[in-house]
Amino acid sequence: MAIETLLPKKLSPKDSAYASIKELNEVLSSAEEKNIRNIALTGPYGSGKSSVIHTLIEDYKAFNYLSISLATLQADNEGKEECDISDKTEEEIQTLNRKIEYSILQQIIYKEKNEKVPNSRFRRIIHIDDERRCGLALRIVLFLLAFIVLVIPNFAFSILYRLHIFNDQLEKLFCLFSLGYVLWSLYEIIKYVVRVYANSKLNKFNLKNGEIEVGVDNSIFNKHLDEILYFFQVTNYNVVIIEDLDRFETENIFLKLRELNQLINESKIVGRHIVFLYAIKDDVFQDEARTKFFDYITTIIPVINSSNSKDKLKDALKHLGCEENEIPDEDLSEMAFFIQ
């Protein structure tokens, strides 16, 4: 029996939804020329937005994608009866937006290795393997030996002379090597100290312990804008994909992300065009409100609905090994009526 997972599927050019993938590729290719910065990929739940994005990443590798998913972030009304955003107080909305911003920033910061963003103020646990530990220990030993050769050469060379494996020519080479190695080591130490000192700003934003001062009235993006700009400066991502943002039913976060996108694109230290691609439901915005947030909108038409779900269900059962008439058509028709 073939195993069917619930993960996004790789679409083929024969699938009807592949037209949306081609359209997105064309839009992304001309985004800088047409100044398109915010793109919405809309469609009802289960229409295949994640599969479209997955296939876009797989088939069109000319772009560097940064994927951000908010699927694991729990909404305040999750597990309760559906709650309209208009029922929330202003403070609750601001707290929710800060949680979303925190989750997005956290995924950005932890995306790359520490070596890729060495000047980041957010420190992470660094694993040093045996090979690196041995290399570091060897460099320290060589530095100490070179320092001894330069400071107390009589002590260092007397031992080698007594072993009859040393001469005046080798003594000059040792001194030159020791001087060069000590100077290089001092250069590396000073460079490290300067880097640490330049980024010694204290932060109350603690990613290590997962803490955040949600009572503060400042935007997380605004407080750590320099970190976000630095991240895009040292990396080459030019398409940021944001999924599951529509679960929180708040428009303010789209405004903050649009503002963030504008700051990144207009920053001279980043120096390239960056597009935000949102996968959201059709009914997140009403009428012309969506044009306030997005520069381009493309919609996925669901492949399955109540009119053709019976045939799709029969094909799926056949693929799983069921016989042609094992389940009567009348039963399939009754079940298919409830498949959206």
Residue pairs with C-beta under 8 A, 6 or more apart in sequence:
1 320
1 321
2 319
2 320
2 321
4 316
4 320
8 48
8 50
8 51
8 53
8 54
9 48
9 51
9 54
10 51
10 54
10 55
10 58
11 17
11 18
11 21
11 48
11 51
11 52
11 55
12 18
15 303
16 301
16 303
17 48
17 51
17 52
17 300
17 301
17 303
18 55
20 41
20 52
20 298
20 299
20 300
21 52
21 55
21 56
21 59
21 60
23 298
24 39
24 41
24 52
24 56
24 277
24 298
25 56
25 60
27 36
27 39
27 296
27 298
28 39
28 60
28 63
28 239
28 275
28 277
29 62
30 36
31 37
31 39
31 273
31 275
32 273
35 295
36 275
36 295
36 296
37 258
37 261
37 262
37 265
37 273
37 274
37 275
37 276
37 295
38 257
38 258
38 261
38 275
38 276
38 278
38 293
38 294
38 295
38 296
39 275
39 276
39 277
39 278
39 294
39 295
39 296
39 297
39 298
40 278
40 280
40 290
40 293
40 294
40 296
40 297
40 298
41 49
41 52
41 53
41 277
41 278
41 279
41 280
41 298
41 299
41 300
42 49
42 280
42 281
42 282
42 284
42 297
42 298
42 299
42 300
43 49
43 281
43 282
43 299
43 300
43 301
43 302
44 281
44 282
44 302
44 340
45 281
45 340
46 302
46 304
46 340
47 300
47 301
47 302
47 303
48 300
48 302
48 303
49 243
49 279
49 300
50 243
50 279
52 279
52 300
53 67
53 241
53 243
53 277
53 279
57 65
57 67
57 241
63 238
63 239
64 235
64 236
64 237
64 238
64 239
65 237
65 239
65 240
65 241
66 108
66 111
66 235
66 237
66 239
66 240
66 241
67 241
67 243
68 104
68 107
68 108
68 240
68 241
68 242
68 243
69 107
69 242
69 243
69 244
70 100
70 103
70 104
70 242
70 243
70 244
70 245
70 247
70 248
71 243
71 244
73 99
73 100
73 103
73 244
75 96
75 247
75 248
76 83
76 88
76 92
76 96
77 83
84 249
85 93
85 248
85 249
85 250
88 96
93 250
93 252
94 217
95 214
96 248
96 250
97 219
97 250
97 252
97 253
97 256
98 212
98 214
98 219
98 220
99 212
99 214
100 245
100 248
100 250
100 253
101 219
101 220
101 221
101 253
101 256
102 212
102 220
104 242
104 257
105 220
105 221
105 224
105 227
105 228
106 207
108 228
108 231
109 117
109 120
109 122
109 207
109 227
109 231
110 124
110 207
111 231
112 231
112 235
114 120
114 124
114 126
116 234
116 235
117 230
117 231
117 234
117 235
118 195
119 195
119 198
119 199
119 230
119 234
120 199
120 227
120 230
120 231
121 199
121 201
121 203
121 227
122 203
122 205
122 207
122 227
123 208
124 207
124 208
125 208
128 136
139 185
142 181
143 181
143 182
143 185
145 156
145 178
146 177
146 178
146 179
146 181
146 182
146 185
147 178
147 182
148 155
148 156
149 156
149 157
149 174
149 175
149 178
150 175
150 178
150 179
150 182
153 171
153 175
157 166
157 171
157 174
160 166
160 170
204 213
205 212
205 213
205 220
205 223
205 224
206 212
212 220
219 256
221 228
221 256
221 259
221 260
225 260
225 263
228 260
228 264
229 263
229 264
229 267
229 269
229 270
230 269
232 264
232 267
232 270
232 274
233 269
233 270
233 271
237 274
238 272
238 273
238 274
238 275
239 274
239 275
239 277
240 274
240 275
240 276
240 277
241 277
241 279
242 257
242 276
242 277
242 278
242 279
243 278
243 279
244 279
245 253
245 254
245 278
245 280
246 280
246 281
246 284
249 284
251 285
251 289
251 293
254 278
254 293
255 293
257 276
258 276
258 293
261 274
261 276
264 270
264 274
265 273
265 274
278 294
282 299
284 290
285 292
285 293
290 297
302 340
303 312
304 312
304 339
304 340
305 340
306 336
306 337
306 339
306 340
309 336
309 337
309 339
309 340
310 329
310 332
310 333
310 336
312 339
313 332
313 335
313 336
313 339
314 332
317 326
317 327
318 324
